[in-house]
Amino acid sequence: MRVAYFPGCVAKGNCPELNQATQKIAPLLGIELVELTGAPCTGAGVLQAQNPVLADTYNAKTLALAEELDLPLMTICSTCIGCLRKSNQKLSEDEGYRAEVNAVLKSGGHEYHGGVDVTHILYVLIKELGLDNLRGMVKKPLTDLRIAPFYGCYILRPASIMGIDDPDNPTSMERVIEALGGTPVDYYGKTRCCGFPIGLENEEASFKMAGKHIGEAKDKGADCMVTPCPLCHMNLDLQQPGVSQVVGRQLDMPVLHLPQMVGLALGLSPKELGFSKHIISAQGVLAKVGA
C-alpha cells in the first residue's frame, strides 16, 4: 500500500522517535511512505479557532499534495487527522468555499478538488492491513504486557467528521493490542483529554488532567500506556515528572507511541524504535517482551 505520508510537526520535533518508529515498521507492514515534505502544520486546532480560513488553506495545501500523487493521506498524529478531516469535509462539500481557498493556493501552484481520503496509521492497520495479517506478522508477542490505550480527543471526536470509531466506547486500539498478543486495560480516562491544549494557559489544571488518567491506568494494573497522538505523548511522558509533583504521586508510567508498540511485536529493537528518547524509562516493558 502506498500512502501520502504526513508525520506532522511534533513527530519531527519533540517526538522524533514516533517518525523513526513509523519509518521502521512501514516496510515490514508493506506500507510505502511517500512523505509530503512540503506540507505545512495543520494548526493543531488552535489556528482553526482563531482563523478558520487560514487553517483550512494550510490543510488544503496538504490535501492537494496528496491529491496530486493520487494517494490516500496517512498521518501518525490524532490531532492532525482531526484537523485535516475537518478541513477536508468543509472543502469537499462547499464548492464556493473551496474556490475561495484555491484562489490562495494557486499562487503556489496548487489546487484542491476535494475527496482525498484522510486516515491514521491506526486505521490502516485495521482496515487496510487487517488484524489477522498483523497477528501473523508478530515475532515477539506482547503476552505479558497489560497495556492501557489512550485515545485522546481528535481521533474520536466529533463523530460526524471522524466517523471511524465509537467516541464513547472505542475498540480500535484494544483490537490492535490483542492482535499483538497484549492485554488491553480498560479505564474511564482513555477517551478523555490529556490536558495538552490548556497547558500554556493553566499548567496545573493540565497536569492534573494527565495525572488523573495516568494514575487510573496504573491503579488498573497497566504496565504501560500507548497513544496514537504525539501531543498526548508529550503531556503524558515528557511532562510526567511535573505531573507527578502536581498530583503528589510518583507515577512512573511508560508511555509508548502506537508504532513503537507495533515495532516491538514485529521484533524490532528498542534502539530502532527510539525508546532512549522517552522521559519515563520503558525498561520494565522492554524486559517483559525480551527486547
N, C-alpha and C positions, 0 to 999 in steps of 0.2 A: 504494500500500500504506500503510495506517495502522498505526502501532505505538505501544504504550505505551513511551515513551522514558525510560530510566533512565541518565543520564550517569554517576552515581556521584560520590563526593566529590572525587577527585583531578582529574577533568575540570572541576570547578567551582572548584578551589582552586589547587594548584601547577601544573596543566597546563590553564589555561583555553583555550589555543589548540586543544585537542582538541575541546572542546564547540563552540567557534567554527567550526572547520572542518566539523564534522558538521552544524551548522545551515546552513552554506553549501551543502554538496553534496547534502543531502537533497532539496530541491525539484528539483534537476537530475536526480536519480535516480528521481523520482516517489514519494518516501517522505514521508509526512506524520507528523511527530513530535508526539505528544501527551504532553508531559512530565509525569511523575509528581512534581510539586513537593512532595508530602507524604511522599515515600518516605525512609526512614532509610538509614543506612550498612549495608552488608552485613556489616561486621565484619572484612573483609579476611582471613578465615581465622584471625586471631588470636583473635577473640571465640569462634569455634567451638571452638577448642582449650581455652579457659578455661571457657566456659559455653555449651554447645551449645543448650540450651533457649532461652536468651535470644537467641542468634544466629538460631535458626530462627524465633523470634517476630518479630524485626525483619524478616527476609526474608519471612515470611508476610504481613506488612502490605503490603510492596511487591507481592507476588504478588496479594494481594486487591485492591489498587488497579487492577492490570491486568485482573483478572477482572471487576471492576465496569464496566470500559469494554468488556469483551468483545473485547480486543485481545491479540495476542502481545506479549510483553515483550522489548524490544531494548535491549541495553546496548552501550557502546563500550569496556568495560573487561574484560580477560581475567579478572582477579581477581573481578570482580563476577559474571560469568557462571558461574564455577566455584562460588562460594558460593551463588548463587541456585539453580542446578540441583541442588546437593547438598541444600539445604533442601527444594526442590520435590519431589525424589524421596521423601524421608522423609515429608513431609506428605501426598503423594498416595497412598502405598502403605500408610500406617498410620493407619487411621481413628481409633483411640483416641488416638494422639499428636496428630493434627490437632485433635481435640476439646479436648485439654489446652491447646494453643496458642491455639485460638479462644476459649477462656474468657478469656484475657487480651486478645485483640484486640477482643472485643465491648464492652469498656469504652470503646473509641474508636470504636465504631460500624462495625467491620469484621468480616468472616468470610470465611475462605478455604475453598473447596470442593475445590480440587485440580485439577491438569491444565493449568495455564497453560503455554503454550509459551515457553520462555526461550531467546533466541538472541542472537547478537552481530552487529554490522554486517558483519563479515567473511562470515558465513554468509548474511546477507540478500543480499549482493552475488552470491553464488554460487547459492544455492538459489531465491531469490525473484526477483531481477532477472535473473539469468542472465549468464554471462560473454560470450556473443555479443552480448547487448544492451549490456552495459558497453563492450565493444570498439567498438560502433557509436557510442557517445557521446563517444569520445575526440577531443579537438580538438588537443591537443599531446602526441603520443606520446612516451613516455619512452625513446626509441630509443637514446640514447647513455648511458643510466644502467645501471650494474651495481649491483643492489640486494640486500642481504643481509637476508632476513627473520629476525626474532627473535620466536619464538612465546611463549617463557616457559613457565611451569608450568601455570597454571589452565585455559587454553583447550584443553589436550590431555589432562590427567590429573585424576582417574582415568578411564580409558577406559570403565569400567562406568557412569559418570554422564554423562560428556561424550558419548562415542559418536558424535562427528561426524567426526573425522579420525584417522588413524593416529598414535598418540602418539610412535612411534619414527621414522616416515617420513611426516610430513605433507606435503601438497601444496597446501593451500588458498591460502596466501599466495603461493606460487610461481605458481599459476594466475592470480591477480589481477594480479600483476606483469606476467606475459606478456600478459594481456588489455589492459593499459595501454601495452604496447609496450616495457617494460623487460626487462632480462635478470636473472633471479634468480641469486644466488650461493649455492652450496651449501657448508655448513660444519658441522662436528660440533656446535658450541655453540648452534645455532639452537633446539634443543628443551630446552636446559638452563636452570637457574635463573639469573636475573640477579644474585642476591645481595641483593636488596632486603630480604627477610624477616629477615635476620640483621644488618642494618645498625646497629641500635641496640645490639646485643649485642657485635658484633665487626666494627667498621668496616673494619679492614684485610682480613679474610677476604672481606667483602662486596665491597670494591673489587677484590680480586684476581680474584674470580669475574667481575665485569663486565669487567675489563681483559683477561682471557683471551679472552672472546667477541668483544670489540671488536677486539682485536689479530688474532685469527684471521680475522675478516671482512676486515680491512684487508689482511692478507697474501694473502688470496684475490682481491684486486683490487677489492673493493667500493668504490663511490663514496659509498655511504651505507647505513644500516641502516633498517629500518622495523619497527615493532612495533604489535600490536593492544592493548597494555596500557600505561596511563599510569604504573603503578608501575614497570614495566620502563623506561619512558622516563625516569623520574626518576633511576634508578641509572645508566642508560647515557648520558644527556645532562646532566642537572643536576649529577650528581656526577663527570662525566668529568674535569674539571681535577684533582680529588683522586685519581681513579682513575689518571690518568697519572703522578702523583707516586709513588703506591704501586708501580706496576709498572715505574717507571723508563723510561717510553717516552712520547713525545708522540704521542697517538693522533689527535686532530683528526678525529674521525669524526662527521659529521652523522647525527642520528637523527630520522627522520620518524615522525609518527603515521600510521596507516593512512589516515584520512580526508584528511590533508594530501596524501599521495601521490596519492590518487584525485582530489582537487581540482585538483592541478597538471595532471594529464592531461585534466581536463574544461575547462581553460582559465582557472581562477580565479587571481587574483593572489596573490603572497606575502603582501600585506597582509591580504587577505580570509581567508587561511588561518592567520594568526598566526605567521608564521615569525620575526618580530622577538623573540618571547618565548623562543626557543631559546638555550641557553648556548653550544653549539658552532654556529658560523655555517654556514648551508647555502648560502652564496652560490655556491659552486662547482657545487652541484647545480642551483640555480636557473638559473645561466648555461647549463648544458647543455641545459635544456628551454626556453630563451628566455623565462624568466619574469622 
